[in-house]
Structure formats: C-alpha cells, structure tokens
Amino acid sequence: MQSTHGDSMSRRHTTTDQAEPLLRITDLRTQFDTDDGVVRAVDGVSFEVNAGETVCLVGESGSGKTVTAESITRLVECPPGEITGRIEFRGENLTTASAARLREIRGAEIAHVFQNPQDALNPVISVGKQVAETVRIHEDVSERAARKRAIDLLDRAEVPDPATTADAYPHELSGGMKQRVLVAAALAGDPDLLVADEPTTALDVTIQAQILDLLADLQREMGMAVLFITHDLGVVARVADRVVVLYAGKVMESAPVDSLFADPGHPYTRALLACLPGRGRESGSIPGDLPSPTDPPTGCRFAPRCPFAVEACTTDSHPSLYPVAQEPDTDRDGAGTTAGDSPDVSTPLSAAPLDGAASRDLETTGDGVNTAHVAACIFHGPDRDAAHLDREVSWTVAEPDGGGR
Ligand code: SF4
C-alpha cells in the first residue's frame, strides 16, 4: 500500500549526503554510577551506519549492545548514566542536543523497536489508538485522520484486517502480531534509522522469520537504515550488510557480513561462530564469563577466555583495531560466500581454530587488504610477531570433512 507520507519521506531520505554516513558514533562511552562502582557499559565504541544499510551489533548479553543503541537518542537515564563521545546523525551532534531536540528526533528520524512487545504496549488501550497516538506526536492531525493513518500503518506492517485489529487490545493479539503493531508505530514518523533491539528474540522461529522479512521489505520500501541488535548470528547472517562485534563494552571486530563469516579475525568472533549449531561447540556457549563491568581486566578484555592469549594481551591497553583480512574469496568451496547471498551458517566454521588445528597465513599487510574488516587483537597489530614468536597461533576454516584450507 502507499504511504500518505511517501513523497515527503522520499524527499527527506534523498537529502542525506551519501558521502557522509547517516550515523557516526565516535569513542562513545556510557557509564553508570552504582553502589558497586562505576559500570563502564560502553567503553570507547566507534562505528558508522550508512543510509539504507543494515548494521548488526552482535555480542553476548552484557556486551553493551543495548546501552550503545539507547545512548544514541539518550534513552539512557542520565544520571545515573553519563554519556560522552560524539554521536552524529546526518551531521548533527546528538551528544550536545537539547532534550527537546532529542524528543523531536526520537520516533520521527530515529525510531526504536524493542524486544518485548508486551512490555511496550499499554494493556488497557486498543492497539489502533496507541499507533494513532504515536502519529499525533509527529503530526498535527485530527483524531479521525490519525486513526486512518494508524490503520494504514498497521496495513503496511502486514497486520491482517487492520481496521478491525485496530480495535483489539494487546492481550487479544499474538506475540508476532504485537510486534507488528510496534513496527507500525515505529513507522509513524517515517524514520531514516530504525533501531531494532532483539525484535524477534521473544518470538518462535516461524514468526521470527516473518518479522525479519517484514523489516527487510519495509527497509527496501522506505530506504531506511537499520541498526539491528542481536546475540543471534543466524539472524545476523540473514539481515546484516555489516557487523560490529561487541564484547565487554568494546568493539572486537567490524566487517562486511560476508567477510566476517568467511574469515573471522578475532578470537571472540570465532568463539561466537563456533557456538552456531553444528560448528563445533556443542554447549552453544563460550566457556567462561564476561569480565566484571566495574573491574575489567587490564589489556584485552577477552584475555581470560581467549585460547590464544599471551602475556602481552594482559599487560598493554586494549588493542586497537587493525585490518585483518584479504578480500574474501567469493568462490571458495564450503565456507565461502557469493556476493549477494547471505553467509552460509550451516557450514562448520571456526570449530578448528579454537581447538588449535591447522594454520593459515596471518599476513595482513600488502595489496588486497580488506580495510573494511578490522579486529582489536594484538594478533593483528604491529607487535604480533614478537608477541606470538614462540607459539603457533593457528586457526582455519574447517571443511565439513575436517580438512583445512
Ligand atoms: S589480544 Fe590476546 S587475548 Fe585478546 S583476543 Fe587477541 S590473542 Fe586473544
């Protein structure tokens, strides 16, 4: 169906300078004063989101994904929170924006869809009225016009029989339908950026796939960028253009999705991938725990869980991001990807590296370095040879029969 706002939305989307990212986050730090000390939930995170693309923030629970996303429009309560760094949205610095300006941006230019639709909907107000109220936040229209627009939005979110469903209360709808209602509300301001925080985690697999398809269709139709937060690498493979891997509040690795799956460069990424079904780690989780957010380890925060850690990993400051990979071989059998396809998550990948099996060439400099693919590990920094001089740091992409490449 056509949006009543299609023209104005298209005009606004095309005003974005394509040379500049839609969202640029630089050295974001979000911390909280607690009785146990200062929790550095996000500690120097930088990444960009371009117009129209999908960037996934991925990592275990507690890695800082949600706090990063909620810091963008200051949904984080401050105090006790404190946000520093620079957040530029279409060139505007949101870190210094007034509360009134942030209220304007929320929903209109940057919309959020959260994990649990039950918590986000008011149980005693019909869903149509809730979407209509969101419409009236963004537009000076009558109740009647807002209801009509709400029904249009529900239709756009593929809610069946939207005129009738608009009069339903949240408890009368399934989890998937409630999430569609929230997607409809998020579209009310014709956002340029949709922040989707684990929007399918509470749903069963079939409904999850439907919601992911819906978001992809809407993104194409509206030209939105999506910042997608998830712990599920299967979802990442399905939706992402680029991936930012977070661990303990820091970026461990950032890469185009096919490059990350074909040739992960950081031990933490490899550990996450090994947890995918059929990829070697039957428990589905990485051994060990996240470090204390009030007292993280010196040096690399993954060191206590990293099978490749050497002494230098625990003595220096956290490693910087370095280029890690050649352009991925798109014709590679088994573990490779083909341009335009989602990465194949069914292939055993990175089971061998964590078991210290076969080796690969670690050279990361010279022609053909994929500078869009970076990882924060001394393994990729200038001191890597010295740090790993006396040990074979080895990993590979395992073929299904167990052979290396
Ligand atoms: S810096 Fe050291 S501990 Fe951290 S991921 Fe790299 S090898 Fe492992």
Residues whose N, C-alpha, C, O or C-beta is under 5 A from the ligand:
A	BS01	SF4	P267 C300 F302 A303 C306 F308 A309 V310 C313 P319 A376 C377 I378 F379
